Amino acid sequence: MTIPIRERNSFIELNARERAQSVIDHGTFRELLGPFERMESPHLEAQGIVPQSDDGVIIGRGTIEGHSAVVVSIEGAFLGGGIGEVSGAKIAGALELAIQDNRNGIPTRAVLLLETGGVRLQEGNYGLLAIAEMHAAIVALRRYQPVVCVIAGMIGCFGGMSITAGLCSTIIMTRQGRLQLNGPEVIEQEAGILEWDSRDRPLIWQTVGGEQRYETGMADFLMEDDVEDIFLSIRSVYRSGIHDNLRSAQVESFLARLALIDTEQTMQPESLRMLWAKSALHTDDSDIETLKALWQQPNPETTISRGRTWFQALVGNREPLQNGVPTVLCADSIIGDEPVRYIAVVPNRNNRFHRARSGEVGLDEGWTIAQYIREAMEEDKDGQRRAIVAIVDVPSQAYGYREEMLGIFLACAAAVDAYASARLAGHSVIAFMVGNAISGAFLAHGLQANRLVALNDPGVSVQVMSKKSAARVTRRSIEELEATAQKIPATAYDIESFATLGALHSLTGGINADQPTQSDIEKVKQHLLMDAISASRSSSPDLSSRLLSEEAKMNRAASITVRLKLAEQWI
């Protein structure tokens, strides 16, 4: 029954703190690291930005139906709900403490209220690392309790945080909410106004709004903008118990859906509702065979890239597997006595999705990465877990109208889910960075690794967005961005600046990145990769090692401090 507008208690009109209070059992809300703690971002004032004393994230403790709970609420009014070092550490740290509770026999629930544009560009790689840590925590926490997210409006949920939503057990949306990886303005910047006119507001909501996401199976609940409705919908999720078949793990079902898409035709949102509403989430072998046929027609063009070069160098004469999209190379090999599965994303100018022809992670790519990883997990479940090496050379995720409509956020979430699940299952996951490692593509293909290793080469770069797009979104010139990078290494693009953040296990020079010699290849195999595999096998399967290095203690000190203070206030 629809509630008359005049009688509704709008959830959207509440600020982040009020939203958090509204979903917790009455009288049990307690805020952790609140504004009087003054845990502000240490990186904003130097850029002329006034920080906020809670850094735009509310962490609330209390109960939901009498059970221990934590609620994360993002304030979209502060820097568009962007995730920086402090705000990201608050979210990841709270989820990590919820995992610890559950391991200790205290069933703690987690609810995310997401109003966010993704990574805060003014803090660049701080936000990227924090979001990867959130992803790792959600995948681990879902084994104990459903993780629920609510996307209501006015900002929506974008960037790497859309992948966060895709990993949640349940997505609750209102019609006013939006869920997409790349914002319309960024797509317009990267692909042109003919790809997506960011001024066409009705089209945006028809394509990525709450109703469309619900009708096409990418959200679980479509609620009215009413506090009581959202309060009750969250509780209904927990009454249902743990989900066994999470959306981001339903690889073959979503590949079967993609088989129904004619990429030669422009699809409208209404058409997708009709097409996908008729295809329940199930595996149809004939659809999968149809998709494989589409992938092979026309034949892929073997464009040279660093990803392809290093894949061929490390695999040698082993034949790649042939049951995925040609832009994802996968093969098994051996280093000494260690079985290894290599995965790389490569360009193909004949890719059926034209926005993913230059090595981007697109729809087919995200789901195929997940397929190859899950195949290895299934094959190894009763024996030795092979190492999985992600060869990272990805310029970005695909920027396109079609990609957003068909849920590229979920395709990337599927890859994240698979890598994180493999890591937790005992596979050593290594990211070998040989080229670009940009944005959602790096989150999907690399950042869930036990260990990150990289070549020290000018062609290896890490960041959230291209410089042109970052300049447009932050309304600064490229020269201003480069000047900021001199003061804040997390906003730089070069691999040496990224190394100062402490997340790299090793940074190796003296290797020809474009034309590796046999000596270079053996050095990478026997030293770089074997050392990373050995280190991962002898340590925790989570991502905590990234905060243990001396570089992290110096340059991610706020990330560490936030976690310590949260733990002190948790009980």
N, C-alpha and C positions, 0 to 999 in steps of 0.2 A: 504494500500500500504506500502510495506517495504521500509524504508529509507536506502540507501547504507551506510555502516559503516562509510566511509570517510566523509559523510555529517552530521552525527549525532553529537549532542552536548550531550555528555554522562552525565546523571544524577548521575550514580554510582561513577564516578570519582571526583565529587564535594565533598568538605568537608561539615560538618553539617551546618555551617553558610551559605555557598554558596547554599546549597539545600534549606534552609529556605527562602533565598532571592529570589530564582528562582520560588517559587510557589505563592508568594505574588504579587499583582499588582505592576507594575514597579514604582519605586520612592516612595513607601509608607512604606517600611520596616523600622522598628525601633526596636532595640534589648532591652529587659528588663533584668536586672541583668547580664549585659555583663561582660567580663573579668576584666574590670577596677574596678568593684565593689568588686572583690576578694572574692566572696562567695565560698570559697573552703571547701571541706570536712574536718571536724575537726578530722577525725578518721584514716587518711591514714599515716601521717608522723610517728606516733607511731609504724607503721608496716613496716617502711622503704620504703614507697611508696611516690613518689613525687606527690603532689596534682596538679590539674589543676584549673586555676583561674575561669573557668565557670563550673567546675565539669562535663564537658562533655555533657552538655545540653544547647541548644540554644532556647530561647523563643523570638519569633518575633511577633511584632504587626504590623498591616497594614490593607489592604483591599483585598478582593477577589471579583472581579466584582463590586467594589465600596462599598461592605458591610464590616462592621467591622469583623476582623478576628484575630485569634491567631494561630501561627504555632509553634509546638514543634519539634525540630530536635535533634536527639541523635548522638553524635560523636562516631562511632564504633572504632575509632583508640585509644580512651582513655579507658583502662581497658575493652576492648571488649564491650563498650557501656553499661557496668553494671550500675545498679540503686542502688545508696546509699542514704543517708539521704538527702543531699542537692539537688542532681539531681532529686530525687523522689519528693521532696517538690516543686521544680520548676515546674514539670509537673502537679502534682495534684493541686497545687495552681493556675496555669494558667487556668486549666479546671474549677476550682471552681469560678474563677472570670468571666469566660465566662458564667457560669450558672447565676451568679448574674446580669450580663449585660442583658441576655435574660429575666429574671424576671422583670427587670426594663424597658423593652420595647426596648432594644437595641439588635437587632438580630445579635449576634456575632457567627461566624463560627469557628470551630476548626479542624485543620489538624495535624496529627501525622506522622512524618517521622521516622520510626522505624528501627534502626540498633543496635540491642542489644542482649546480651546474657542472659538477665534477671537480677535477683538480683545480686548485687556486693557482692561476698561471703565475702570479707573483712569487710563488714558492716552488713551482716546477716539480723537480724530482723528489722533493720532500713529500708532496702529495701523492705522487705516483707510487713511491715505496709504501706509504701508509695505506693506500687503497689495496695494494697487493696483500698486505698483512691482514686487512679486513677480510679479503676473499679467503685467505687461508683459514682464518678463525671461523668464518661462517660454515665452510665445508666440514671442519672438525666438529663444530657445535651441533650441526644438524643431526649428527649420529645420536645425540642425547635428547634434543628437544627441537620442535619446529622453530625455525627462525622466520618471523613475520615482518614484512615491510608494508608500509602505507604510503602511497603517493597520492596526495590530495590536490595540490595547487597551492600557491599561485606560480611558483617557479617551475615545478616539474622535477624530473630526475634524468640527468644527462651525463655524458662522459663516462669515465671509469665507474662512477657510482651507478650507472644503469646496469653495468655488469654485476655490481653488488646486488642490485635488485633481482637480476636474473638468477643469482645463486640462492636466493632465499627460498624457503620451503613454500611460502604462500605470498602472493602479491595481491594487495587490496588497493583498488583505485577508485576515484570518483571520476565523473565525466570531465571535470575541470583539470584533472591530472594529465601529465604527459610523460612518456617513457621512451627515450631514444638515446642512442649512443652519441651521434654527432648533432649538434644544434643546427637549425636551419641556416643561421648566419655563417657558421663555419663551412657548411656544405656549399653555400653560395660563394664563399671566398675561394674554396679549393676547386670547385667543379663548375662554377658559373651560375648565373641566374636562371638559365634554361633548365638546369638540373633541379634547382629548388629556389623558388622566390620566397625569401624569408619574410616578405610583407604579406603573404597570402595566409592570414591567420586561420580562416576556416579550413583551408586544406591541411594545415599543420595538425589541427585537432582531429580532423577526419582520418588522418593517417597514423598518428601516434598517440592520440588521446585515450582516456580511460575506456570509453565505450568500445572503440575499435580494438584495443588490446584485449579486452574481455571477450569480444565476439570472435576473435581469431585465435583464442586459446593461449594468449601470452600473459593473461592476468586471471586470477582465480575468483575474485569478488569485485562486482561493480556496485558501489554504495552511493547513496545520496550524501550530500555535504551536510552531515548531521553528526554531532558528537556521540549521541547515544547509539546510532547505527554502527559507527566505527568501533565503539567500545564493545558492542555485542559481537561484531564480526570477528574481532581478535579472539575473544573467548571461545567462539565456535571452532576456531582452528585448533586450539589446545584440547578441546573436548574430543576431537577426532584422532588425536595422537600423532605419532611420527609418520611422515610420508615415506613409503617404500620406493615409490617410482617418481623421483623428482624430475621436474621439467628439463633441467639442464643436463640430465643424464639420459634422456630419451633420444638417443642419437639417431637410430634407424627410423624412428617415427617422424622426426623432423626432416631427415633426408628424404623420406617418402613424400612429405609435403612439398619439399622443394622440387621434386620430380614433376609436380603438377604445374609448375610455373613456366610459361612461355616467355623467355627473355627477349624475344623479338617484338613483343607487344607491350604497350604501355598499360599497366594494370591500374585500375582505380580501386580505392578502398572498399567500395561496395562489392566489387567483383571478388576481392579477396575474401570477404566475409562469406560469400556464397560458396566459393571454392573450398576454403579450409573448414568451414562449418560442416561440410559434408564428409570431411576426411577426419574421422576420429583419430586420436593419438594411438595408432597401432602400427605394427610392422607388416608391410605388404611386400613380399619378395618381388612381385612383378613391378611395383613402383621403383624399387631399388635397382632392378635391372634396367629399367627405363632411364634412370638417372645415370647409371654407368655408361649407357649408350650415348647420352647427351654429352658426357664429359669427354668422350673420345671423338666427337664430331664437331668441328674439324680437328685434325691432329694438332697437338700442342706445338707451339713454336719454342724451340730451345734457346731462349734469350739468355745471354751470359749474365750472371750476377754473382756476388760473393757467396750468397747462400748456396747456389748451385755448385760453384767451384769447390767449396769446402765439403759439401755433401759428397761429391764425386771423389774428392781426395781421401776422405775418411772411409768411405764405403769400398773404394777400390773396384774390383770387378764383380761385386755383388749386384744382382739385379734388383731394382726397386720393386716394391709391391705395386700391383696394378688395380687395386679395388677402391681407389679414391680419386678425388679430383686431381688432374695432372699438375696443378700448381702446388700440391703438397707432396714432396718426395719423402719416401719412407723405405728404409732397408735395415736389415739386421746384419751385424758383423761381430767381430771378436777383437778385443784388445787383451792380449795375453790369454788369460783364462776367463776374462770377463765378457759375457754376452752383452751386446749393446744394441739398442734400437735408435737409429738416427732419424730425425724429422726436420725437414726444412721447407719453408715457403718460398716459391720462386715465381718470377714473372712468366706470363704467357699472353701474348698479344691476341690470341684467339679465345681467351676465356669467355664463357657464355655471359658472364656478368661484366660488362665493359668497364665498370669502375674498379675492378680488381685485376687489372691486366699488367700492373707494374710491380708485382710482388706484395701487394697489400693483403691483409687478412680480411676476407670477405665472408659471405654466407657459407658457400661450399667449403671454404678453407677452414673456418672455425669448426664446423661439424665433422670434417674429415680428420682434422688433428685429433679431435675427441675419439673418433672411431678407431684410429690406429693405436692410440694409447689404451683404450679399453680392450681392444683385441689382445694386446700384450698382457694386460692384467689378467684376463680370463685364461690365456694360455699358461701363465706362470703361477696361477693361484695355488697349485699343489707342489710347486718346486722352487727352484732358484729364481728370484726376481731379477730380471735383466735390468741394466741401467738404461735410462732413456735420456738421450742427448738432443736438446732443441738447438739447432743451428739457427742463430738469430740474425736475420738481415731483412727487416720488415720496415718499409718507409712509413707505414701508418695502417690503420684500418681503412676499408673502402668507404669513400664519401659518396653517397648517392641516395636519391629518393627511394629507389626500389629496395635498396639495402635496409633503409630504416623501416619501411612498411613491412618487410618480411622478417624483421627482428634480428638485425645484426648484433644487437646487444646480447641476445640470447645465444647466438652462434659463438660469440666470444666467451660468454659464460660457460658454454659447454666445454670449450677448450680449457679454460681455467679449472673447471670442476674436474676434468679428467686428469690434468697434471697434478692437482692437489690430492686427488684421491689415490693416484699412483704413488705419490710420495708417502702418504699415510699408510699405504699397503705394504711399504717396504722396498719399493723401487727407488734407486738413487736417480734423482732427476737433476740433470746438469744443463744449464743454459750456456752455450758457447757463442759469445757475441763477436761477430765478424764484420758487421756492417751497421746499418741503422737499427735502432731499437726505440721505436717512436709510439707513444700514446697507447691507445687500447690494443693495438697489435702486439706490443711488448707485454702488456698485462695478460693477453691471451696466450702468447707464445714466448715464454721465458721467465716471467717474474714469479712463477710458482715453484721454481727450481730450488732444491736443497742448497745448491751452490751456483753462483754466477761467476763465470770466467770470461775474460775478454782479451782481445789483441790490442796492444797499445799502438794504435794507428790512427791517423787523422780521419780516415773514413769510417771510424766507429763512433757513433753518436747516440746519446740518450736524451729524450725530452718528451714533453707532453703534447706538443703541437708544432707545426712548422713555424718558422719565424714570422712569415707574412701573416698567418692567421693569428698568432699570438699578439702581434702588434695591433691588428685590427680589434681583437676582443678587449685588450687592455688599453686601447686608444693611446698607444705610444709608438714612436718610430723604432725601426730596427736598430738604429744607432743607440737609442735609449735602452733597448733590451740588452744590447751587448755591453753597455756601460754597467747595467745592473748585475750582469753575470760576473763582472770583476769583483763585486762586493758580496754576492750571494752565489756560491758555486752551484747550488741546486737549480739555478735558472740557466746555467750554461749548457751547451750541447756536447762538449768534448768529453771523451771517456775519462781523461785524467781528472776533470772536475767531478764527474760522477764517482770516481774511486774515492774521493775525499769523504764521501758520505758513509763509507764503511760497509756497503752491501756486497762489494766484490770479494770473492775468495782469492782471486789472483788476477793480475794484469801483466801480460807478457809481451815484451818487445822483441825486436830482432827477427821477426818473421815476416815474410813477404805475404801480405794479406790478399793480394790479387792473383799472384802466380806462385803458390807455395811450392817449394822444392820438396824432394823426398825427405830430406833432413828436417824441413819445417813440419811436414806431416807427422813424422815419427816423434818429434819433440812435442807436438800437440797431443798426440795419442798417449805416449808413454809417460809424460810428465804432467802436462796441464790437465787432461781429462782423468787419467788414473788417480792423480793426487786428489782431484775434486770428488771422484767416486769414493775413494777410500775415506776421505774426511766426512762425507755425508753418511757413510755406513756406521761410523763410530760416534755419531752425535744424534741429538734429538731430531725426529722427522718433521718438526715444525720449522718456522722461519726465524726462530729466536737468535740464531747465530749471527744474523745481520746486525744485531745491536751489541755484540760482544767485542767487536774489534776496537782497536785503539782509535781508529778514524771515527767510528760511530760514537765512541765516548766523547770525542771532541766536537764533532760536527752534527751529531744527532742527540746532543745532550738533552734537549727539550723532550724528545721522544721517550728517552729513558726516565727522565724526571716525572713526566706525566704518569707513566705506568707505576712508578713507585708510590706516588701520592694517591693514585686511585686505589692501589692495594691497601694502603693505610686506612682509607675511608670506606672500604668495601663492606665490612661486616656491620 
